[in-house]
Amino acid sequence: MNRDYDIVVIGGGHAGAEAAWAASRLGARVAMITLDPSRIGQMSCNPAIGGLAKGQMVREIDALGGLMGIATDNTAIQFRMLNRSKGPAVWGPRAQADKYKYALEVQRLLATCPNLEILRGEVAQIEANPAVQAVVLADGTRLTCRAAIVTTGTFLHGLMHTGQRQTEGGRVGEAAAKGLSACLAALGLELGRLKTGTPPRLRRQTIDFSAFEVQPGDDIPAPFSYLNEYRSAWSPPLMQVNCWIGGTSEQIHQIIRANLHRAPMYSGQIQSTGPRYCPSIEDKVVRFADKTRHQIFLEPEGLDTDEIYCNGISTSLPADVQDQIVALIPGLQNARILRHGYAVEYDMVWPTQIDSTLQTKRVGGLFLAGQINGTSGYEEAAAQGQIAGINAGRLAAGKNVDFILRRDQAYMGVLVDDLVTKPPTEPYRMFTSRAEHRLHLRSDNADQRLTPLGRDIGLVDDSRWAQFTSRRDAISQAHALLKDLSADDFLRRSEVQWSDVVEKYPQAAAITSEIGRRLEIQIKYEGYIVRQQRDIDRMAGMETKLIPPALDYASVVGLRNEARQKLGKFTPRSLGQALRISGITPADVTVLAIHLDRRQRAAT
Ligand SMILES: Cc1cc2nc3c(=O)[nH]c(=O)nc-3n(C[C@H](O)[C@H](O)[C@H](O)COP(=O)(O)OP(=O)(O)OC[C@H]3O[C@@H](n4cnc5c(N)ncnc54)[C@H](O)[C@@H]3O)c2cc1C
């Protein structure tokens, strides 16, 4: 059987879903091949979307016309704005989702995509000569295409560990994908191996919740999707529920220490590196030896399920040790473990081999997105899926493959720039501290930053655009009114809130509280943002000074040998990106800039 598509998306996780959504909505004929279509959009680990910096990324994906924000709003069972006690620049929207309904919602949304076919299968091979020509499934089916987006998550040679017990698989209950790694290596890509882990799941009815502190959601839930925010009144469609906070104890830590020799991370059974910022409980006990308690959060996995996710005790210790740990947590003495925690090791591709469009440098039309690039997390995966989907869509349409987000435009830009300039030594996750322009990259203004761009590339449809422009106009009219009333100076004061403005200036009551709050943030931050904008403008020259991809660094006179090697390996797209490669000094970049200027003069 031979079928023909513009783009084949390999995988139906968070990267694959967003890639297929973007590419098909840009008009490409897309096939998504996935091992089990009923698991498309599955949350492999915690049943939550967003959080610090991650929440901002979901807002950015939505502002560009993506699906993650919509799916989250439709299936969330608790909304919380994290960091609310700090400035709005670092607020992080987070939602607990019903993980079963979330996956079904992603599947429902994908079913509305034009030109998207979803096929069950395992991709074993990608044919390229020299650019992508076809993908071949394990059963021999050949799909011709112009681009392939690999989003295989934790499945390539996935190996799960619970104590000494090792099982091949991408996640519990699902087989590993074995053929594709060898094919990627044969295409000249250098592969690595990383690890991540997940905690035990507990049966709700066996938990004594009275021993835990209740953690309710926000009284007024803030939606992720701007489409919902633009509506005058929005409330979550699903019932909202509580989570609970508890903790471990020194007695539990002693048991963990006594069993470290049975923990795959410590016995040498797992060689690959796990996420330092999302450590297993055994890691926490070893690294923070002086702490006598680590917090745990009990999070419902959905409304119609008994499963409770035990956030904070991710582990690959043997099952009998997990039983002891859980039984010693106050409130869990009778808790039944439905599924033990485990770690999974998987193949990934070092992301120095992709450029900022997520296309591999070696093989034209081959894009990589998600966990395969060394990241961890649904939001990081979705962000990359969207960028890869847009660029593959552009390739299919015969346009330039040049959709790149800058570091000052979006957390998504920071993510990709970090991946291509600093290969991760552990699964990469996004933090606000990674963004130098975080006052600018707020969760409230992602639409102002990105929706016009989404419109230009064709992902923002007429309806979203009409809602965005009407909101944008309302904000600028409201801003003008505040200036007329001289209320903007009053609002700039740190102790003044929007409600104070309405009280003092009755005419401001005509402005909705939603727009008022946005103006409050905008006006309070104006001074900082102007300063930050100056920094951005100063750096802009470096970002727009492009380096030809085929530049022979050996010919650059005066460049240090180490710099030659590094630049040859990373092939940065601009002088700004070259400067961010670890080991490259400002002096190296000056030498390079002089070389490029000379080259340009010689050519004219
Ligand atoms: C055990 C475990 C623990 C985790 N812990 C955390 C955590 O603590 N924090 C965190 O942020 N993230 C965690 N994650 C990671 C999170 O699940 C991923 O970051 C996210 O799901 C990655 O999305 P993705 O789209 O790249 O891949 P996935 O969601 O893994 O999806 C991969 C998709 O590719 C398909 N596929 C794979 N190979 C093939 C093939 N050859 N042919 C066809 N289809 C294929 C699969 O069927 C699947 O649909 C964990 C994941 C696992 C499995």
The ligand as an SDF file (V2000), in Angstrom:
LIG
                    3D

 53 58  0  0  0  0  0  0  0  0999 V2000
    6.9450    7.6850   33.4090 C   0  0  0  0  0  0  0  0  0  0  0  0
    6.9410    9.0920   32.9630 C   0  0  0  0  0  0  0  0  0  0  0  0
    7.1810   10.0920   33.8680 C   0  0  0  0  0  0  0  0  0  0  0  0
    7.1770   11.4160   33.4900 C   0  0  0  0  0  0  0  0  0  0  0  0
    7.3890   12.3580   34.4270 N   0  0  0  0  0  0  0  0  0  0  0  0
    7.2930   13.6560   34.1120 C   0  0  0  0  0  0  0  0  0  0  0  0
    7.4120   14.6520   35.1010 C   0  0  0  0  0  0  0  0  0  0  0  0
    7.5930   14.3700   36.2550 O   0  0  0  0  0  0  0  0  0  0  0  0
    7.3350   15.9370   34.7340 N   0  0  0  0  0  0  0  0  0  0  0  0
    7.1380   16.2720   33.4550 C   0  0  0  0  0  0  0  0  0  0  0  0
    7.0710   17.4650   33.1650 O   0  0  0  0  0  0  0  0  0  0  0  0
    7.0340   15.3640   32.5100 N   0  0  0  0  0  0  0  0  0  0  0  0
    7.0970   14.0570   32.8240 C   0  0  0  0  0  0  0  0  0  0  0  0
    6.9790   13.1010   31.8800 N   0  0  0  0  0  0  0  0  0  0  0  0
    7.1150   13.5220   30.5680 C   0  0  0  0  0  0  0  0  0  0  0  0
    5.8820   13.8870   29.8170 C   0  0  0  0  0  0  0  0  0  0  0  0
    5.0310   12.8030   29.7750 O   0  0  0  0  0  0  0  0  0  0  0  0
    6.4330   14.1890   28.4860 C   0  0  0  0  0  0  0  0  0  0  0  0
    7.3420   15.2580   28.5820 O   0  0  0  0  0  0  0  0  0  0  0  0
    5.4540   14.5470   27.4380 C   0  0  0  0  0  0  0  0  0  0  0  0
    4.3850   13.6550   27.3970 O   0  0  0  0  0  0  0  0  0  0  0  0
    6.2330   14.5120   26.1500 C   0  0  0  0  0  0  0  0  0  0  0  0
    5.3940   14.6880   25.1010 O   0  0  0  0  0  0  0  0  0  0  0  0
    5.7810   14.1050   23.7060 P   0  0  0  0  0  0  0  0  0  0  0  0
    4.7090   14.5460   22.8010 O   0  0  0  0  0  0  0  0  0  0  0  0
    7.1720   14.4530   23.3740 O   0  0  0  0  0  0  0  0  0  0  0  0
    5.7480   12.5260   23.8840 O   0  0  0  0  0  0  0  0  0  0  0  0
    4.6760   11.5270   24.4870 P   0  0  0  0  0  0  0  0  0  0  0  0
    3.5930   12.2270   25.1860 O   0  0  0  0  0  0  0  0  0  0  0  0
    5.4590   10.5090   25.2090 O   0  0  0  0  0  0  0  0  0  0  0  0
    4.0610   10.8720   23.1760 O   0  0  0  0  0  0  0  0  0  0  0  0
    4.8130   10.0760   22.3280 C   0  0  0  0  0  0  0  0  0  0  0  0
    3.9210    9.5520   21.2320 C   0  0  0  0  0  0  0  0  0  0  0  0
    4.6910    8.9550   20.2260 O   0  0  0  0  0  0  0  0  0  0  0  0
    4.0950    7.7270   19.8200 C   0  0  0  0  0  0  0  0  0  0  0  0
    5.1880    6.9360   19.2450 N   0  0  0  0  0  0  0  0  0  0  0  0
    6.4020    6.6920   19.7820 C   0  0  0  0  0  0  0  0  0  0  0  0
    7.1810    6.0150   18.9240 N   0  0  0  0  0  0  0  0  0  0  0  0
    6.4400    5.8250   17.8100 C   0  0  0  0  0  0  0  0  0  0  0  0
    6.6880    5.1940   16.5540 C   0  0  0  0  0  0  0  0  0  0  0  0
    7.8670    4.6400   16.2620 N   0  0  0  0  0  0  0  0  0  0  0  0
    5.6950    5.1680   15.6410 N   0  0  0  0  0  0  0  0  0  0  0  0
    4.4930    5.7510   15.8980 C   0  0  0  0  0  0  0  0  0  0  0  0
    4.2140    6.3690   17.0710 N   0  0  0  0  0  0  0  0  0  0  0  0
    5.1760    6.4060   18.0050 C   0  0  0  0  0  0  0  0  0  0  0  0
    3.4420    7.2090   21.0680 C   0  0  0  0  0  0  0  0  0  0  0  0
    2.4150    6.3020   20.7340 O   0  0  0  0  0  0  0  0  0  0  0  0
    2.9150    8.5120   21.6740 C   0  0  0  0  0  0  0  0  0  0  0  0
    1.6760    8.8280   21.0940 O   0  0  0  0  0  0  0  0  0  0  0  0
    6.9690   11.7490   32.1920 C   0  0  0  0  0  0  0  0  0  0  0  0
    6.7440   10.7470   31.2520 C   0  0  0  0  0  0  0  0  0  0  0  0
    6.7230    9.4350   31.6410 C   0  0  0  0  0  0  0  0  0  0  0  0
    6.4560    8.3590   30.6350 C   0  0  0  0  0  0  0  0  0  0  0  0
  1  2  1  0
  2  3  1  0
  2 52  2  0
  3  4  2  0
  4  5  1  0
  4 50  1  0
  5  6  2  0
  6  7  1  0
  6 13  1  0
  7  8  2  0
  7  9  1  0
  9 10  1  0
 10 11  2  0
 10 12  1  0
 12 13  2  0
 13 14  1  0
 14 15  1  0
 14 50  1  0
 15 16  1  0
 16 17  1  0
 16 18  1  0
 18 19  1  0
 18 20  1  0
 20 21  1  0
 20 22  1  0
 22 23  1  0
 23 24  1  0
 24 25  2  0
 24 26  1  0
 24 27  1  0
 27 28  1  0
 28 29  2  0
 28 30  1  0
 28 31  1  0
 31 32  1  0
 32 33  1  0
 33 34  1  0
 33 48  1  0
 34 35  1  0
 35 36  1  0
 35 46  1  0
 36 37  1  0
 36 45  1  0
 37 38  2  0
 38 39  1  0
 39 40  1  0
 39 45  2  0
 40 41  1  0
 40 42  2  0
 42 43  1  0
 43 44  2  0
 44 45  1  0
 46 47  1  0
 46 48  1  0
 48 49  1  0
 50 51  2  0
 51 52  1  0
 52 53  1  0
M  END
$$$$
